[in-house]
């Protein structure tokens, strides 16, 4: 506990059908962190044995508490419920199928507290599949934290952000009532991160890897056919991020969200012809045109691949049928 008697860090862990994975995730925090913790696990209506596993852990580990949501309400609602209960000086997030290397939270806490920063950011290592072997963090950190904020750092402006691998001063989240948008099926974490960075007076950045993101191909949203809601939410979180940045005098950063659609094209849009009728695709294309019209920007930049730019030019010129057909061609699917 710190001098105020509250935990140093609240770790928020949303859980949905992760009974086999969540013990390892929690162990990576509880067994290798010196800072005082409270770990709030939120069972979001799991239909497997997740709730039982969590209750057993809480029964033997006083730092762990469990919130049961009842029916599944989505990861954003689960995280928000935990944030409303959190008491730590700082907040960190851990997904139930991920892990943190030994000492990672201690390094982030040291960076935030010694610099007086509202946030501390480390590196995220993406691991494919179920393999849990990865380089481990060692202490002390490899170098002194670099302290800046989003208004001064072009690098921070260019980071769309992942909420995991970061430490947030809880007062920052409460003062500005920063929460996850439960209406979004995609991009809610990037919007949360962007909102926190906009309001943070200072951000400490360290070189160490502080989070292991385990990419399980069978559950990845990019491997499944998209829903119309997912497609529109992919537009919407970027629209909201751009509006956020514009409202805080960060127009250049805001426009960056609207000039780089290659990830969305490669992972979501290419599935449109096999999944949706032309009328649905046309409504989606119309939404993209509305966003670009709002900000007066063309949705490409100098580095946009030629075939992606061709697709975007068809959409922007209202040639929806041609854009729909192009998405099914070999050219559209080229790397």
C-alpha positions as CSV (number, residue, x, y, z in Angstrom):
1,X,0.0,0.0,0.0
2,X,1.1,3.6,-0.6
3,X,1.0,6.3,2.1
4,X,-2.8,6.8,1.5
5,X,-3.5,3.2,2.4
6,X,-4.8,2.4,-1.1
7,X,-3.2,-0.1,-3.5
8,X,-0.5,1.2,-5.8
9,X,-2.2,-0.4,-8.9
10,X,-5.7,-1.8,-9.7
11,X,-5.4,-4.4,-12.4
12,X,-8.7,-4.8,-14.4
13,X,-9.2,-8.2,-16.0
14,X,-12.4,-8.8,-18.1
15,X,-13.1,-12.5,-18.5
16,X,-15.4,-14.3,-20.9
17,X,-15.1,-18.1,-21.4
18,X,-11.4,-18.1,-20.5
19,X,-11.3,-20.7,-17.7
20,X,-8.2,-22.4,-19.1
21,X,-6.2,-19.2,-19.8
22,X,-7.0,-16.8,-17.0
23,X,-5.0,-18.6,-14.2
24,X,-1.8,-18.0,-16.2
25,X,-2.7,-14.4,-16.9
26,X,-3.4,-13.7,-13.2
27,X,-0.3,-15.6,-12.1
28,X,1.9,-13.4,-14.4
29,X,0.7,-10.4,-12.3
30,X,0.3,-11.8,-8.8
31,X,3.6,-13.8,-8.7
32,X,5.9,-11.2,-10.2
33,X,4.9,-7.8,-9.0
34,X,6.3,-6.1,-5.9
35,X,3.8,-3.2,-5.9
36,X,0.7,-3.5,-3.8
37,X,-2.2,-4.6,-6.0
38,X,-5.9,-5.1,-6.2
39,X,-7.0,-7.3,-9.1
40,X,-10.6,-6.9,-10.2
41,X,-11.8,-9.8,-12.4
42,X,-15.1,-9.3,-14.2
43,X,-16.9,-12.4,-15.3
44,X,-18.9,-11.2,-18.3
45,X,-21.5,-13.9,-18.4
46,X,-19.2,-16.8,-19.2
47,X,-20.8,-20.2,-20.1
48,X,-17.7,-22.2,-19.2
49,X,-16.1,-22.6,-15.8
50,X,-14.6,-19.1,-15.7
51,X,-16.7,-18.0,-12.8
52,X,-15.8,-21.0,-10.7
53,X,-12.1,-20.6,-11.5
54,X,-12.2,-16.9,-10.5
55,X,-14.1,-17.5,-7.3
56,X,-11.6,-20.2,-6.3
57,X,-8.7,-17.8,-7.0
58,X,-10.3,-15.1,-5.0
59,X,-10.9,-17.5,-2.1
60,X,-7.1,-18.1,-1.8
61,X,-5.7,-14.8,-2.9
62,X,-6.8,-11.7,-1.0
63,X,-5.8,-9.3,-3.7
64,X,-8.3,-10.7,-6.1
65,X,-12.0,-9.8,-6.2
66,X,-14.7,-10.9,-8.7
67,X,-17.6,-9.1,-10.2
68,X,-20.2,-11.2,-12.0
69,X,-22.1,-9.4,-14.8
70,X,-24.8,-12.1,-15.2
71,X,-25.6,-11.9,-18.9
72,X,-22.8,-11.1,-21.3
73,X,-22.6,-7.3,-21.8
74,X,-19.4,-7.0,-23.7
75,X,-15.8,-6.3,-22.7
76,X,-16.3,-2.5,-22.5
77,X,-19.1,-2.8,-20.0
78,X,-17.0,-5.3,-18.0
79,X,-14.0,-3.0,-17.9
80,X,-16.1,0.0,-17.0
81,X,-17.7,-1.9,-14.1
82,X,-14.3,-2.6,-12.7
83,X,-13.1,1.0,-13.2
84,X,-16.1,2.2,-11.1
85,X,-14.9,0.0,-8.2
86,X,-11.2,0.6,-8.5
87,X,-9.3,2.2,-5.6
88,X,-5.6,2.0,-6.8
89,X,-3.5,5.1,-7.4
90,X,-3.0,3.8,-10.9
91,X,-4.9,1.4,-13.2
92,X,-3.7,-1.2,-15.6
93,X,-5.6,-3.6,-17.9
94,X,-4.9,-7.3,-18.5
95,X,-6.9,-9.4,-20.9
96,X,-7.7,-12.9,-19.7
97,X,-5.7,-14.6,-22.5
98,X,-2.6,-12.4,-22.3
99,X,0.2,-12.0,-19.7
100,X,2.8,-9.6,-18.4
101,X,6.5,-10.3,-18.0
102,X,7.9,-10.4,-14.5
103,X,8.5,-6.9,-13.0
104,X,6.6,-5.1,-15.8
105,X,4.1,-3.3,-13.6
106,X,6.9,-2.4,-11.2
107,X,8.8,-0.7,-14.0
108,X,5.7,1.2,-15.2
109,X,4.9,2.3,-11.6
110,X,8.4,3.5,-11.1
111,X,8.3,5.5,-14.4
112,X,5.0,7.1,-13.5
113,X,5.7,7.9,-9.9
114,X,9.3,9.2,-10.3
115,X,8.3,11.5,-13.1
116,X,4.9,12.5,-11.7
117,X,3.3,11.4,-15.0
118,X,-0.4,10.7,-15.6
119,X,0.5,7.7,-17.7
120,X,3.3,5.3,-18.3
121,X,3.7,3.4,-21.6
122,X,5.9,0.4,-22.4
123,X,6.2,-1.9,-25.4
124,X,3.7,-4.6,-26.3
125,X,5.1,-7.9,-27.7
126,X,2.7,-9.7,-30.0
127,X,2.9,-13.5,-29.8
128,X,1.2,-15.9,-32.3
129,X,-0.8,-18.8,-31.0
130,X,-0.6,-20.4,-27.6
131,X,3.2,-20.2,-27.2
132,X,4.1,-18.4,-24.0
133,X,7.9,-18.2,-24.5
134,X,9.1,-14.6,-24.9
135,X,12.0,-12.4,-23.7
136,X,11.4,-11.4,-20.1
137,X,11.7,-7.9,-18.6
138,X,14.7,-7.4,-16.3
139,X,15.0,-4.7,-13.7
140,X,16.2,-2.0,-13.7
141,X,14.7,-0.5,-16.8
142,X,17.0,-0.2,-19.8
143,X,17.1,3.6,-19.6
144,X,15.5,6.6,-18.0
145,X,11.9,7.3,-19.0
146,X,11.3,9.8,-21.8
147,X,8.6,12.2,-20.6
148,X,6.4,14.1,-23.0
149,X,2.7,14.5,-23.8
150,X,0.6,14.2,-26.9
151,X,0.7,17.9,-27.7
152,X,4.5,18.0,-27.8
153,X,5.3,14.5,-29.2
154,X,4.6,13.7,-32.8
155,X,5.4,10.1,-32.0
156,X,2.6,10.0,-29.4
157,X,0.2,11.6,-31.9
158,X,0.9,8.8,-34.4
159,X,0.3,6.0,-31.9
160,X,-3.3,4.8,-32.3
161,X,-2.8,3.1,-29.0
162,X,-3.5,-0.1,-27.2
163,X,-4.9,0.3,-23.7
164,X,-2.9,-2.7,-22.4
165,X,0.7,-2.3,-21.6
166,X,0.0,1.1,-20.0
167,X,-0.5,2.5,-16.5
168,X,-3.1,5.3,-16.0
169,X,-3.3,7.6,-13.0
170,X,-6.8,6.8,-11.7
171,X,-7.4,10.5,-10.9
172,X,-6.9,11.2,-14.6
173,X,-9.6,8.7,-15.5
174,X,-12.0,10.0,-12.9
175,X,-11.4,13.7,-13.4
176,X,-12.3,13.4,-17.1
177,X,-14.7,10.4,-16.7
178,X,-12.7,8.4,-19.2
179,X,-14.4,5.1,-19.9
180,X,-14.7,2.6,-22.7
181,X,-17.5,3.2,-25.2
182,X,-19.8,0.2,-24.9
183,X,-21.6,1.1,-28.1
184,X,-18.5,0.2,-30.2
185,X,-17.8,-3.4,-31.2
186,X,-14.3,-2.3,-32.5
187,X,-11.8,0.3,-31.6
188,X,-13.1,1.0,-28.1
189,X,-9.6,0.5,-26.7
190,X,-8.0,2.9,-29.2
191,X,-10.5,5.5,-28.4
192,X,-10.0,5.1,-24.7
193,X,-6.3,5.4,-25.1
194,X,-6.6,8.5,-27.3
195,X,-8.9,10.2,-24.8
196,X,-6.5,9.4,-21.9
197,X,-3.5,10.7,-23.9
198,X,-5.2,13.9,-24.9
199,X,-5.9,14.7,-21.2
200,X,-2.6,13.5,-19.7
201,X,-0.4,16.4,-18.7
202,X,2.7,14.1,-19.1
203,X,3.4,10.6,-20.3
204,X,6.4,8.5,-19.3
205,X,7.7,6.1,-22.0
206,X,10.0,3.3,-21.3
207,X,11.9,0.9,-23.7
208,X,11.0,-2.3,-21.9
209,X,8.5,-4.9,-23.0
210,X,5.7,-4.8,-20.5
211,X,2.9,-6.8,-22.1
212,X,2.5,-10.0,-24.0
213,X,-0.4,-10.0,-26.4
214,X,-1.2,-13.5,-27.4
215,X,-2.8,-13.7,-30.8
216,X,-5.0,-16.7,-31.2
217,X,-5.9,-17.1,-34.8
218,X,-9.0,-19.1,-34.3
219,X,-10.6,-16.3,-32.2
220,X,-9.3,-13.3,-34.1
221,X,-11.9,-10.9,-35.4
222,X,-9.8,-10.4,-38.5
223,X,-10.2,-14.1,-39.4
224,X,-14.0,-14.1,-39.3
225,X,-16.5,-12.5,-41.8
226,X,-17.2,-9.0,-40.6
227,X,-20.6,-7.8,-39.5
228,X,-22.1,-4.6,-40.7
229,X,-21.8,-3.2,-37.2
230,X,-18.1,-4.0,-37.1
231,X,-17.6,-2.3,-40.4
232,X,-19.4,0.8,-39.3
233,X,-17.8,0.8,-35.8
234,X,-14.4,0.7,-37.5
235,X,-15.3,4.0,-39.2
236,X,-16.9,5.4,-36.1
237,X,-14.1,5.0,-33.6
238,X,-11.8,6.7,-36.0
239,X,-14.3,9.5,-36.6
240,X,-14.6,10.0,-32.9
241,X,-10.9,10.0,-32.4
242,X,-10.5,12.6,-35.2
243,X,-13.1,14.8,-33.6
244,X,-11.4,14.4,-30.2
245,X,-8.0,15.5,-31.6
246,X,-9.5,18.4,-33.6
247,X,-11.3,19.6,-30.4
248,X,-7.9,19.7,-28.7
249,X,-6.0,21.5,-31.4
250,X,-4.4,18.3,-32.8
251,X,-5.7,18.6,-36.4
252,X,-2.8,16.8,-38.0
253,X,-3.1,13.8,-35.6
254,X,-6.8,13.7,-36.3
255,X,-6.4,13.6,-40.0
256,X,-4.0,10.7,-39.7
257,X,-6.9,8.6,-38.6
258,X,-8.7,9.4,-41.8
259,X,-5.9,8.9,-44.3
260,X,-4.8,5.4,-43.6
261,X,-7.4,2.7,-44.3
262,X,-5.1,-0.1,-45.6
263,X,-5.4,-2.2,-42.4
264,X,-9.2,-2.0,-42.6
265,X,-9.2,-2.8,-46.3
266,X,-6.9,-5.8,-45.9
267,X,-8.6,-7.3,-42.8
268,X,-12.3,-6.3,-43.2
269,X,-13.3,-4.7,-46.5
270,X,-11.9,-7.5,-48.7
271,X,-14.6,-9.8,-47.2
272,X,-17.5,-7.5,-48.2
273,X,-18.4,-9.1,-51.5
274,X,-18.6,-12.6,-50.0
275,X,-20.6,-11.4,-47.0
276,X,-22.9,-8.5,-48.0
277,X,-25.2,-7.4,-50.8
278,X,-24.3,-4.4,-52.8
279,X,-26.9,-2.3,-51.1
280,X,-25.3,-2.9,-47.7
281,X,-21.8,-2.2,-49.1
282,X,-23.1,1.0,-50.7
283,X,-24.4,2.3,-47.3
284,X,-21.0,1.5,-45.8
285,X,-19.2,3.4,-48.6
286,X,-21.6,6.3,-48.1
287,X,-20.6,6.4,-44.4
288,X,-16.9,6.7,-45.4
289,X,-17.8,9.6,-47.7
290,X,-19.6,11.3,-44.9
291,X,-16.6,11.1,-42.6
292,X,-14.2,12.5,-45.2
293,X,-16.6,15.2,-46.1
294,X,-16.9,16.2,-42.4
295,X,-13.2,16.8,-42.2
296,X,-12.5,17.8,-45.8
297,X,-9.8,15.1,-46.4
298,X,-9.2,12.4,-49.0
299,X,-8.8,8.9,-47.4
300,X,-5.3,8.2,-48.5
301,X,-1.8,9.4,-48.1
302,X,1.5,9.2,-50.0
303,X,2.2,5.7,-48.7
304,X,-1.2,4.2,-49.5
305,X,-0.7,1.2,-51.9
306,X,-1.8,1.9,-55.5
307,X,-4.6,-0.8,-55.4
308,X,-6.0,0.5,-52.1
309,X,-5.9,4.1,-53.5
310,X,-7.8,2.9,-56.6
311,X,-10.5,1.3,-54.4
312,X,-10.8,4.5,-52.3
313,X,-11.0,6.7,-55.4
314,X,-13.9,4.5,-56.7
315,X,-15.7,4.9,-53.4
316,X,-15.0,8.7,-53.2
317,X,-16.4,9.2,-56.7
318,X,-19.6,7.4,-55.8
319,X,-18.8,4.3,-58.0
320,X,-20.1,1.9,-55.4
321,X,-20.9,-1.0,-57.8
322,X,-17.4,-0.8,-59.3
323,X,-15.8,-0.6,-55.8
324,X,-17.8,-3.6,-54.7
325,X,-16.7,-5.6,-57.8
326,X,-13.1,-4.5,-57.4
327,X,-13.0,-5.9,-53.8
328,X,-13.5,-9.4,-55.3
329,X,-10.6,-9.2,-57.7
330,X,-7.1,-10.6,-57.4
331,X,-5.7,-7.1,-57.7
332,X,-7.6,-6.0,-54.6
333,X,-6.2,-9.0,-52.7
334,X,-2.6,-8.5,-53.7
335,X,-0.2,-7.8,-50.9
